[in-house]
C-alpha cells in the first residue's frame, strides 16, 4: 500500500507543477522570472514553517507517514545535504534555466528539459543503487516520448541553429534539478518534513531575493494578482515539496523523476481549461502513452 501512495504522490506533484507552469504564464506578465521564483519559494517557506510550529504539525505528520518507518533525528550531515538540495534545485537550476531560455526558443528549452529524466535514471542507478529492469526501461521510454511530444507541441518550431551556450545552460539546469531529486533520497526517511521543506524553500527564496535585489528587479505586483501568487506558492509549491519526499521515499528517485515528466500533460490540460490554448487528439494520445508507462512501472514494482 505504501508503494501506491508513493506513485499517487508523484502523480499529484506532476499535476501541481502542471498547474504551476500554466499559472506562471499569467504572473510572468507582471514579474521577472527570478522575482517570481523568489516570491514563490519565500511564501512557501513561511507557510511550511508556520505549520511546523502550529498544533497541526503532529496530526499532519501522522497522516503523511502512516505506517512508514521514519527517523526522528536530523543530523548535521542531513542539514548539509538539505543545503545542497536547496542550492541545486532552488537556486542553480532556475538561474541556469532562465539564463539559457533567454538565448534560445521556448520550444527548444522544453525539448532539452526532458534530459532531466535521463539524468535522474543515471544518478539513481549509479549512486543510489536503484534497480532498473527490462519493463522499467519500456516505461521510461513511454514517459520520455510523451514528455517530448507534449512539451514541444508535435515537435514544431524546433531549430538547433541557435546559441549553443543557451542550450548548454538549460542542460546544466536539468542536471542540477536531477541532483536535487537524487540528494532528496537521503532525507526522505525523516519525520520532520515540514521543517526540512520549509528550510529548503527558505534557503532558495532568500538567495533568489538577494539576487533579484542586486539586479535591481521590481517586486511590484497588482493586488488582483496576489491571490494567484498565494495559490501557486501555498497550494502548488508547498504541497509539492512535501509529496516529493513521500514519493522518493516509497518508490525511489528514478521512478519519481520519470513520473514527474507527466507535468507536461497536466500543464497542457490546465492551459486548455484556463488559458484556452489548443489541446489536440495527438496530445491526448501521448498523454495516455505516459500513463501506460506509469502502469508498467507500477506493475513491475508490485512484483518485487
Secondary structure, DSSP 8 states (H G I E B T S, - for coil): -HHHHHHHHHHHHHHHHHHHHHHHHHHTTTS-HHHHHHHHHHHHHHHHHHHHTSTHHHHHHHHHHTT---B----HHHHHHHHHHHIIIIIIHHHHHHHHHTTS-HHHHHHHHTHHHHHHHHHHHHHS-----HHHHHHHHHHHHHHHHHHHTTTTT----S-HHHHHHHHHHHHHHHHHHHHHTTTTTBS-HHHHHHHHHHHHHHHHHHHHHHTT------HHHHHHHHIIIIIIIIHHHHHHHHHHHHHHHHHHHHHGGGHHHHHHHHHHHHS-----HHHHHHHHHHHHHHHHHHHHHHH-
